[in-house]
Amino acid sequence: MSRLSIKTARRAGRVRRALKAVAGDRLRLSVHRSSKHIYAQVIDDLKGETIAAASSLEKALRESLKTGADKEAAKTVGKLLAERAAAKGVKDVVFDRGGYIYHGRVKALADGAREGGLNF
């Protein structure tokens, strides 16, 4: 494992530990960012299952977006995830940014999810 991936994994672990301390009974909105796409899912850690998920890889989004690796795509994915979560009755979540800095595409996804109706 490279030194960079070890540091990223440690940072993600710190973020997740802090979330568990404040989450209570809320679900977790987890974000994964790659160089070409962005993915998000709402996870119930108590049951160990994914409630809702969205990504820039989905066919409808690939056709409508220029690329899956910009702020516009991230915001769209956030809104889509919020709609899917609301359909399942989820309103309140905690935001798990993983090892990523809350800036750029990660922030745009969070803003899109808030616009879609999720509270965090």
C-alpha positions as a printed NumPy array, in Angstrom:
array([[  0.   ,   0.   ,   0.   ],
       [  1.401,   3.379,  -0.919],
       [  2.034,   6.032,   1.668],
       [ -0.655,   8.287,   0.202],
       [ -3.361,   5.623,   0.402],
       [ -2.417,   4.838,   4.016],
       [ -2.806,   8.514,   4.925],
       [ -6.145,   8.698,   3.105],
       [ -7.418,   5.584,   4.876],
       [ -6.387,   6.992,   8.27 ],
       [ -8.122,  10.289,   7.518],
       [-11.298,   8.456,   6.444],
       [-11.187,   6.436,   9.673],
       [-10.926,   9.583,  11.78 ],
       [-13.896,  11.125,   9.972],
       [-15.985,   7.967,  10.397],
       [-15.167,   7.695,  14.132],
       [-16.228,  11.302,  14.663],
       [-19.472,  10.682,  12.768],
       [-20.372,   7.657,  14.864],
       [-19.998,   9.779,  17.988],
       [-22.54 ,  12.371,  16.828],
       [-24.783,  10.369,  14.49 ],
       [-27.25 ,   8.969,  16.989],
       [-29.888,   7.104,  14.973],
       [-29.282,   9.037,  11.747],
       [-28.18 ,   7.342,   8.554],
       [-24.857,   8.107,   6.859],
       [-24.474,   9.814,   3.474],
       [-21.18 ,   8.46 ,   2.16 ],
       [-19.276,  10.01 ,  -0.767],
       [-16.679,   8.468,  -3.059],
       [-14.879,  10.605,  -5.608],
       [-12.751,   9.282,  -8.45 ],
       [-10.991,  11.169, -11.194],
       [-13.849,  10.564, -13.649],
       [-17.006,  10.088, -11.544],
       [-18.638,  10.726,  -8.181],
       [-20.722,   8.278,  -6.162],
       [-22.934,   8.712,  -3.102],
       [-25.07 ,   6.441,  -0.979],
       [-27.21 ,   6.607,   2.142],
       [-26.224,   3.768,   4.466],
       [-27.892,   2.324,   7.554],
       [-24.89 ,   1.182,   9.596],
       [-27.012,  -0.596,  12.216],
       [-28.566,  -2.924,   9.631],
       [-25.576,  -2.853,   7.285],
       [-27.555,  -1.962,   4.176],
       [-27.679,   0.741,   1.548],
       [-30.965,   2.669,   1.517],
       [-30.397,   4.818,  -1.592],
       [-27.558,   5.374,  -4.037],
       [-26.706,   7.568,  -7.01 ],
       [-23.67 ,   8.132,  -9.198],
       [-22.557,   9.975, -12.291],
       [-22.207,   6.579, -14.014],
       [-25.96 ,   6.133, -14.377],
       [-27.098,   6.12 , -17.992],
       [-29.56 ,   9.007, -17.68 ],
       [-26.92 ,  11.226, -16.067],
       [-24.174,  10.248, -18.514],
       [-26.397,  11.331, -21.397],
       [-27.367,  14.664, -19.838],
       [-24.014,  15.697, -18.331],
       [-20.887,  16.783, -20.146],
       [-18.66 ,  14.828, -17.755],
       [-18.999,  12.977, -14.481],
       [-16.054,  14.787, -12.942],
       [-17.222,  18.355, -12.369],
       [-19.259,  20.322,  -9.836],
       [-22.378,  20.282, -12.008],
       [-22.356,  16.472, -12.086],
       [-21.787,  16.304,  -8.328],
       [-24.698,  18.649,  -7.628],
       [-26.968,  16.619,  -9.899],
       [-25.975,  13.379,  -8.164],
       [-26.678,  14.99 ,  -4.77 ],
       [-30.171,  16.068,  -5.838],
       [-30.923,  12.637,  -7.305],
       [-29.759,  10.911,  -4.122],
       [-31.915,  13.218,  -1.99 ],
       [-34.984,  12.414,  -4.11 ],
       [-34.368,   8.683,  -3.8  ],
       [-33.782,   8.94 ,  -0.047],
       [-36.935,  11.007,   0.429],
       [-38.909,   8.353,  -1.452],
       [-37.7  ,   5.852,   1.181],
       [-38.655,   8.218,   4.033],
       [-35.161,   9.459,   4.916],
       [-34.828,  13.132,   5.907],
       [-31.933,  13.395,   8.371],
       [-28.439,  12.048,   7.684],
       [-24.846,  12.671,   8.697],
       [-22.427,  13.602,   5.921],
       [-19.446,  11.261,   5.567],
       [-16.914,  12.958,   3.322],
       [-14.549,  10.015,   3.703],
       [-10.941,  11.081,   3.302],
       [-11.833,  13.943,   0.987],
       [-11.633,  17.63 ,   1.806],
       [-15.02 ,  19.383,   1.998],
       [-14.356,  21.46 ,  -1.105],
       [-15.154,  21.405,  -4.808],
       [-17.093,  18.358,  -5.977],
       [-17.685,  16.995,  -2.462],
       [-19.158,  20.327,  -1.341],
       [-21.248,  20.563,  -4.537],
       [-22.718,  17.108,  -3.867],
       [-23.573,  18.141,  -0.293],
       [-25.226,  21.34 ,  -1.52 ],
       [-27.25 ,  19.38 ,  -4.089],
       [-28.402,  16.93 ,  -1.419],
       [-29.479,  19.818,   0.829],
       [-31.399,  21.405,  -2.056],
       [-33.07 ,  18.038,  -2.62 ],
       [-34.365,  18.002,   0.959],
       [-31.83 ,  16.126,   3.086],
       [-30.905,  17.659,   6.46 ],
       [-27.333,  17.503,   7.763]])
